[in-house]
Amino acid sequence: MKKKNKLLTLVTMSVLSTTLIAGCSTNKTDSHNGYSQYQKISNLGSVTLDKGGALLDINKDKAQGLKIDLYIDPECPVCAILETQSQEFLNEYIKEGKINVTYHPIAIFDKKSTDEYSYRGSAYILGAYEYSTKEVADKFLHNIMNLDFRPKPGTNGLLEKTSDDKFKEAFIKSGGKEEDWNQIIKSKDDLKKRVEADTREFSNNKNITKKSPLGEGRVFTPFILINGQDKALLFEGTSETIGQQFKKAIDDALSKK
């Protein structure tokens, strides 16, 4: 029972109503139109990975395999557990052409920090896929979406501050180049606007929020849609089985194709 409660507590921490999400935005931009055109990142701040690598946004409809949309927030502890437990089989399934995964790094919990931790983390994930190789970006995503990297709560209940140097260290550790990181930092503001746009889309688009298994508008992270299913995947039981549950849901969907 104690382990089960551990997961339920984590899930509770990762749920937010759309009313609260609307207040998480720190920028005033109301439209994602007019941003400079990236090669791999969509205007709504997502990146699609398939057998061929990180796809050009205009070609993502040609992605191979079962479509998976994965909304994650660097602040979210359940997202970190999911990434740790699922990275290996996700990469394997992508390489085999069984699935394609559209990552949506968002920032619905940014107000739990004082230094835009969610916004920066999500922006740097996008930047890694845009300016570095898929292999480096995969490792970087894994390194920062990790409970060991996630800052601890301070005495005020908010996350302790995390410097850009710590993100840079994780990027270099992932095999990234100094010049690529400099390009990410140069594009930081624009990348954050992409994150803001996808966060807004996630929280306000009824075609997404109606798919919450907790009730319309009660979105959470990780929010996972497999082949556009009617309801997002909701994990149950202990935190140790999150990856197994995700894999089973994918395998079940693949068997029905």
N, C-alpha and C positions, 0 to 999 in steps of 0.2 A: 504493500500500500504506500510505503514511503517513497519508493521509486516512481510510482504512478503519479503521486502528488507532485513530484519534482517536475515532470513534464507538464502537468496541468498548470503549475505555477509559471513555467516558462511561456506557455501558450498565452496565459492571461497577460503576461508582460508584453506580448507581441501583438495584442489586439487593440485596435483603435477605431472609433467611429469616424465616419466621413466628416462630421461636424468638427471634430478636433483636428483631423488631418488638414483641413482647409487652413487652419491657423499655423501650420508648420512651415509655410513658405516664408523665406526671408527676403526674397526678391519681389519686385513689383511687376515683373514681366507678365503680360496677360496672353501672350501668343508665342508659339515656338517658331513662327514664320520669320524669315529674314536672317536666320543664323547662317554663318559660313558653312558650306557644304563639306562634310567629312566624307571619307570613302567607305567607312565601315559602321559608323554610328548613325542611327536614324535621328530625325528631327525631334523625336520623342525620347531620345536618350536610351536606346536599347541596342544590343548587338546580337546578331543571330549567328550561331556556330553550327556548321554541319561538316560532312566528310571533307569538304574542300577548304575548310578553315573558317575564318571570320568573313562572312559574306558581305558584299556590297549591299547596302540597304535596298537599292532598286532591284536586286536579284533575290531577295530573301523569300519571295513566293515560290522560287524554284528549289528551295532547300529540300534535301533528301530526307525521307523517313518521317516518322511520327513527330508531330509538332508539340513542343513543350514550351510554355511560357512560365518563367520563373522570376517572381518579384522578390527581391531581397533588399535588406537594409543593413549596412555595416554595424549598426548599433544592436541589431536583433540577435539575442543569444541562440535562439532556435535555428536561425539562418546559419550561424557558425557551426552548430552541431550537424546540420544537414550537409553543409559543404564538406566538412571533414569526413562524413560517412559515405558520401555519394560521389565524390570527385572521380574515383577510380572507375566505377562502372559507367558513369556518364561519359567520360572520355572514351571508354571502350565502345560503347554503343554509338557514339558520334562517329568514330573512326570506321565502324562497320557499316555506317549508313542506315542504321536502324532508326535513329532519331535525329532531330535538329532541336537545338535549345536556344530560345531567345531570352537572354538575360536582361532584366529590367532592374538595374541598381537604382533604388529610390531612397527617399529620405523622410519617411513619415514620422520618425522618432527623433528628428534633429533637435527638438527642444529639450531633450534629455541631456544635452551637452551645452557648453558655453562657447564652443569654438567651431561650430558647424561640422562636427565630426561626421555625421551621416552624409551631408552634402559633399564634403571633401572626399571621403572614402569612395562614395559612388562615382564621383567625377573622375577620380584617379583610376578606378577600374575601367571606365569607358576609355580614358586616355591611353591606358596600357594596350587595349585592343586596337586602338586607332594607330598609335605611333610605334608600337613594338610588334614582336611576333606573337602568334597565338600561343606558342609554348611558354613564352615569358609571361604573357597576360594571364594564362591559366594558373601559373605558379603564384603570380602576384595576387590574384583573386583568392587563391587558397590561403596564402600567407596572411592577408589582412582580414579575411572572413574566418577567423580562427579565434577561439576563446582566449588563447594565450596572447593574441595581439590586442584584442578589444580592451580599452581602458577600464579600470575599475571605478565604481562609484565613489565619489568623494564624500566628505562629511555633510555636504549640502544635498546629497542625494543625486546630484548630477555627475556625469562622467568626468573623470580627470582629463585635463587638457592633453592633446596629442599633437606634437609638432609635425610640420611638413617633413622635417628631417627624418622622423621615424618612418613615415610613409616611403620616403626616398630610400631609406635603408632596406625596407622590405622589397622595393622594386629592384634595387641592385642585387640583393640576395637572390632574387628570382631569375637573375641573368640579364636584367635590363641594362641598357647603356646610359651613361651620364647624359649624352646629348638627347636621347629620347625622353628622359625625365625632364630635362630643361624645356622641351617642347610641350610636354604635359602641363608644366607650371605656366608656361606662356599662354596656354589655352584654358587655364583654370576657370576663369569667369564664364567663358562660353560653355565649357563642359558642365559647370554647375547649373547653367540655364537649361541644359538638356535634362539634367536630373530633375530640376524643378518642374519642367514640362511633363515628364513621365510620372512624377509624383502626383501632379494635379490630375492627369488623365486617369491614374489608378484610383484616386479617391473620389472623383466626380463622375466618371463614366458609368452610367447605370448598367451598361452591357457587361461591365466587369463586377460592379458591386453587388448585382443581383445574384452572382454566382457564389457568394459567401455561404458556406454551410452553417454559419452561425446566425444567419438572417441578413436580409438585404441591408447594405450599408455598413455592416460590421466586418470590415476588411482587416486583414492581419498579414504578417509576414512570418515565414515564407508563404507566399500565395502562389499556388501551383495549379496551372491549367494544362491538362493533357488532352491534346487534340480538340481544344475548344469545348471540353466537357461542360455539362450544365452546372456542376458544382466543383469548387476548388477542393484539392486534397486536404483532408484534416487528419493530422496524426493523433493516434491514441496510444495508451499504454505508457511504457517507459521511454526515456530519452535515448537509451541505447539501441532502440529498434527503429528510429526514424529513417535511417538509410534503407533498412530492409523493407519498410512499408513503402517507401518511394519506389524502390526497385520492383516490388511486387505490383504496384499500380501501373508502372510502365509495361512490365511483362504481360499483365492482363490485357492492357490496351493493344499491345503488339499482336497478341494471339487472336484478337477480334478483327484485325485489319484484313 
